[in-house]
């Protein structure tokens, strides 16, 4: 599974707001197909429309974004 983790700058200096989108789009082989342009556009949309309230202040800019991949395996519990 792949998650998109986006961090935003906030109006309180040194504080960040993190937004995670789970199970992002991937091709048939499981490779994420989300582009940098799409991530930038999404982050701009979130900031421009002031979509989220944050305890660390209003969102003022983009800090960074990354795709986090996780592999899980089922372990038998006896």
C-alpha positions as CSV (number, residue, x, y, z in Angstrom):
1,X,0.0,0.0,0.0
2,X,1.2,3.5,-0.8
3,X,0.3,6.7,1.2
4,X,0.8,10.3,0.2
5,X,2.1,12.3,3.2
6,X,1.9,16.1,2.7
7,X,3.3,18.6,5.3
8,X,2.2,22.2,5.3
9,X,3.7,25.3,6.9
10,X,1.3,27.0,9.3
11,X,0.9,30.5,10.8
12,X,2.7,29.4,13.9
13,X,6.4,29.4,13.1
14,X,8.1,26.0,13.5
15,X,4.8,24.1,13.5
16,X,3.5,21.9,10.6
17,X,0.2,20.3,9.6
18,X,0.4,16.8,8.2
19,X,-2.2,15.4,5.8
20,X,-2.1,11.7,4.7
21,X,-4.0,10.2,1.8
22,X,-4.1,6.5,2.1
23,X,-4.0,4.0,-0.7
24,X,-3.1,6.3,-3.6
25,X,-3.4,5.5,-7.3
26,X,-1.0,2.9,-8.6
27,X,-0.5,0.9,-11.8
28,X,-1.1,-2.8,-12.3
29,X,2.3,-3.7,-10.8
30,X,1.7,-1.5,-7.7
31,X,3.9,1.4,-8.6
32,X,2.4,4.8,-7.6
33,X,1.3,6.9,-10.5
34,X,0.6,10.2,-8.7
35,X,2.7,12.9,-10.3
36,X,4.6,15.8,-8.7
37,X,2.3,18.2,-10.5
38,X,-0.8,16.5,-9.1
39,X,0.6,16.7,-5.6
40,X,1.5,20.4,-6.0
41,X,-2.0,21.2,-7.3
42,X,-3.6,19.3,-4.4
43,X,-1.5,21.1,-1.8
44,X,-2.3,24.5,-3.5
45,X,-6.0,23.6,-3.4
46,X,-5.9,22.8,0.3
47,X,-4.1,26.0,1.1
48,X,-6.1,28.3,-1.2
49,X,-9.5,27.0,0.0
50,X,-8.5,26.9,3.7
51,X,-10.1,23.4,3.9
52,X,-8.7,22.2,7.2
53,X,-8.7,23.8,10.7
54,X,-5.4,23.2,12.5
55,X,-4.4,23.6,16.1
56,X,-1.1,24.9,14.8
57,X,-2.7,27.8,12.9
58,X,-3.9,28.4,9.3
59,X,-2.0,26.7,6.5
60,X,0.3,29.2,4.8
61,X,2.5,27.1,2.5
62,X,4.0,23.8,1.4
63,X,6.7,22.2,3.4
64,X,7.1,18.8,1.6
65,X,5.4,15.7,0.4
66,X,6.4,12.1,0.0
67,X,5.0,8.7,-0.9
68,X,5.4,6.2,1.8
69,X,5.2,2.5,0.9
70,X,4.3,-0.2,3.4
71,X,4.3,-3.9,3.1
72,X,2.3,-5.9,5.6
73,X,2.3,-9.6,6.0
74,X,-0.2,-11.7,7.9
75,X,1.2,-13.6,10.8
76,X,-0.7,-16.5,12.3
77,X,-1.6,-15.9,15.9
78,X,-1.8,-19.1,18.0
